[in-house]
Amino acid sequence: MNRAIELADEFLTIGKRIVYTEGRNNPKQESYSTNTGGWEKGKLIVLVDEKALLQQAKLFQELYKIGTVV
C-alpha cells in the first residue's frame, strides 16, 4: 500500500487525506499528502475499463472535486 500512497501523493496538495485503515484489533491509521508531489497543478487523464466503472465511482467523485471529469 505504501507505493499507492506515494503515487497518490504526487497529485494532491499538502494535507489531503489519502487513505485510512482501521481494524478490529488495529487502531485507525491515516495517511495524508505531503508537499513532495510534482503533479499538483498539472492535468491528469485516467482511462478506465467500462467493466470497472462501478468500482471506480468513488475515484471519479474525488477527481471531480479537484478538476474536470469527462
ZIBEL-V822513 format. One line per field, one symbol per residue. ss: DSSP state (@ for helix, = for strand, . for the rest). psi: psi as a letter, one per 20 degrees, with the letter a starting at -180 (. if undefined). burial: I if it has 9 or more other ideal C-beta (glycine too) atoms within 8 Angstrom, else O. A space follows every 50 residues. Layout:
ss->???
psi->???
burial->???
//
This chain:
ss->.@@@@@@@@.......=====.......====.................@ @@....@@@@@@@@@@....
psi->hghhggghhhiqrqjppgqqqprgjpqppqpqqajiqikhjrqpppppph hjghhjghghgghhhiapp.
burial->OOOOIOOIIIIIOOOOOIIOOOOOOOOOOOOOIOOOIOOIOOOOOOOOOO OOIOOIOOIIOOIIOOOOOO
//
